[in-house]
Amino acid sequence: MEDSITVVKTGVNITTAGVSASVAIPTDSAGTTPKYCRLSCTAACYVKIGVAGVTAVAGDLLVNPADGVIVRTHGLTYIAALQVAVAGILQISPLEDQ
């Protein structure tokens, strides 16, 4: 199936709150930063991808609980998230490069 994804390594979670929080992008099975990650959440949050020190603010990429978003992470090292209205969890899964 051409639109399927491969997830081999365990991802990471960010607990969203009223202040931006960030984590290192999880590595893929080769131990490198993946070209793409899948993001999903339990409550709406704003997301920003960058390098160490990245901060999410209102107006960044909006991820909703009903959406699974695939983002390009190649060359970047951190993901930050900020709650929209209530706290939740943003889950980041590294996709295998194919």
N, C-alpha and C positions, 0 to 999 in steps of 0.2 A: 504494500500500500504506500503510495508516494507521499502522502501527507502525514504519515506516522512519525513518531519521535522515539528516540532511544534514551532511556535514563538508566544508568548503571550505578552511579555513586549517590549516596545519601546527600540531600541538600541541607540548607540551613534555614532557620527561622529568624524573623525580626518581630518582636512584640512592639506593635505601634502604640504611640501615645501622643500627647500634645506637644512633644518635643521630638525632633528628628533623631532617629537612631540608625546606625549603619553597621554593616558586616562585610567581611571580605567575601568576594564571589567564590563559591565552592569550586574546587577543581574537578575536572573530568577524570575518567579512569586512567588516563595517561599522566595524570598529575599536573596538568596545565590548565590555564584559564580557558574555559570553553568559548567557542565563538558565539554560542547562544545559550540562554537560560529561559526556563519557563517560570513565570510568576503566578501565584494564586494567593488568595487572601480570604480571611473570615469576616472582615469588615472593610469597607471602602478605605483606601489609603492613597496618598501621593507618593510617587517613586521617582528617584533620580539615580542614574548610574554614572560613576566617575572614578576618581582615584581617591586615595586616603584623604579624609577630611570632607568628603562630599556630604552635602546637607540637602534634604528634601524640604520643599516649601509648598504652600498652597499654590496650585496652578501647574505643578509638575505633572508627569504622566499619572492619570487617574486609573487605578486598578480597582475593579468592583468584584464582590464575591461570586457573581455569576460568570465572570470572565476568567479565562486562563490566557495570559499574555506571554508571547514569546518575544524576547528582546535580544538585540545584538550586544554582546559583552566583550567581543574581541578587542584586546588592547586596553581594557579597563579593569579595575581591580576591586571596586567596592560598590555596594548598593545601599542606598538610604531610603527610609520610609517614614511617613508622617501620617497619623490618623486624620480622617476627614471629620467625623463626628464622634465616633466611639472607638475605644481601643480594640485591637484585633491582632491577628498574626498574619504576616506576609511570609509565604514559603517560597524559597528559591531553589529550583532543581537545575543542576548543570546538564545540558544535553550533549550527547556524544557527537563529535564532529564527524560528518560523513561526506 
